[in-house]
Amino acid sequence: MKAVVITSFGEPSVLRVAEAPRPVPGRGQVLVRVHAAGVNPAEIQARAGAFGLRAPAILGFEFAGVVEAVGPGVDEGVVGDRVAGWPDSATQGSYAEYTVSSNFATIPDGASFEEAAATVIGADNAARALGLLNIRPGETLVVTGASGALGSAAVQFARQRGVTAIGVAGTANADFVRSLGATPVAHGPGLVDRIRAAAPGGVDAALDTVGKGLVPALVDLLGGPGRIVTLADPDAAQHGVVFSPGGSWNRDRGPVQEALNLIAAGAWTARIARSFPLDETADAHRLVATGHTHGKVILLP
């Protein structure tokens, strides 16, 4: 198969298309022909040498595609199903024509491969964070990075659960945040005052999806760290705030399935910024690294 194979970690130029062995599904796994793969900040970190991965490696932490074969213990009936989920190995990922997985949701009619690949990590992380916040109907939630994949998923889950959402984003994304059902608030100096003006009844909880030093402002806003979660700031513990990174130990296909069903029903937006072929993966990484994609970046193997 064709895959983007890293033989050494470093700059985007290390991402090169090569021939690689097609993986074989083991017990409980399916072989998926990948039709779309999301490109995520964590993969940029991995490419640069984070997480202690070993080369050669095929990156790609979320996929959408079609089941082509199954391993022992898997119902043959899933062959031909459209699915979206996580590759089982961090080094046998979705930047390839094929990957193997044991953790996936079914893509319903009405949702595209690109939309599904843009939703897996965002929906899973956002739902976990809302659970940690114990967010309840009628409450008001602030979400930073509300126009990104994680933030927009959190806003949409919150709105589905009867929660008022305040979405922090750049002014260029205000209309998009508003279209999700949130009140947009511009980031930058004076953020806490702008949030308070947008939520005169007060704020009950906050979710940080971007890091960049916003946790102290959220602690100031809420008057303490108790109902704040960050998905992006590993230094948050210094402020008493919970940091909840995603990983193989806490993935839940349930929220992914919920989001995919909402996409098919026309009740969820998965915004795609741009799609790249495999041989332009380095350019896809460069774009994501800017932090200004205005939607998810997708690879099309």
Secondary structure, DSSP 8 states (H G I E B T S, - for coil): -EEEEESS-SSGGG-EEEE-------TT-EEEEEEEEEE-HHHHHHHHTGGG--SSEE--S-EEEEEEEE-TTS-GGGTT-EEEEE-S-TTB-SSBSEEEESEEEE--TT--HHHHHTTHHHHHHHHHHHHHHT--TT-EEEEETTTSHHHHHHHHHHHHTT-EEEEEE-GGGHHHHHHTT-EEEE-STTHHHHHHHH-TT---EEEESS-TT-HHHHHHHHTSSTTEEESS-TTGGGGT-EE----TTS--HHHHHHHHHHHHTT-----EEEEEEGGGHHHHHHHHHTT--SSEEEEE-
